[in-house]
Amino acid sequence: MQMSVHPFHQLFEQLGLACDDQSIAAFIKANSPLDAQVQLEDAPFWTPAQAEFLREALGEDADWAEVVDALSLALRAPA
């Protein structure tokens, strides 16, 4: 089975967030650094629906998992 590769901006669109480059950078800056002990889907800035989408994407190793992992890394990077 071939997995789709989603660009970073599509993840933000899927989460109902602004998905232009400036908005993505602002979101990451506003919510970083995310503590290493906090699972991405448990971060306090998600709505319940967003958290559930992230949980499912990671738990099912869905085609979104790779870009969700990239978001997690971006949020954990030092400023």
Residue, then its C-alpha position, 0 to 999 in steps of 0.5 A: m500500500q502506497m502512503s500519501v505524503h502530505p506537505f506541512h501546510q496541509l496538516f495545518e489546514q487539516l487542523g483548521l489552522a491558518c496554513d500560510d508560511q507566516s502563520i505556521a512560523a508564528f504558531i510554532k514560535a508561540n507554542s515552542p518549546l514543547d516539553a519533551q515529557v508532553q506527547l504532542e496530542d496532549a499539548p494544551f493548545w489543541t482543541p479536543a478535535q485537533a488532539e484526537f486527529l493527531r492521536e489517530a494519525l500517530g496511533e494508526d501510523a496513518d499517512w499523516a504520521e510523518v508530517v505530525d512527527a515533523l510538527s512535533l520536532a519543530l515544536r520541540a526545537p530550541a528557539 
